[in-house]
């Protein structure tokens, strides 16, 4: 079974280390407890969207990059355990311009 929070933690830890940041530095910059960040990086806790945004901002890293890296890691793990998507989700989406509705 693919554990999203473990893969998210791996991506966040890798990003932090590539930037040469310690947990203490990230904790101070993001205003999140060091222990909580550590638990997120180890896949033991779920990160809320607000907390994830705060961590990304502290590392000057777009949230979309983190989510893309996690999605890629999930896809690799799914392939490794034999989960193969028959139809991509995007296949059902209409092509062309996106129109927002306030309905």
Secondary structure, 3 states (H helix, E strand, C coil): CCCHHHHHHHHHHHHHHHCCCCHHHHHHHHCCCHHHHHHHHCCCCCCCHHHHHHHHHHCCCCHHHHHHHHHHHHHHHHHHHCCCCCCCHHHHCCCCCCCCCCC
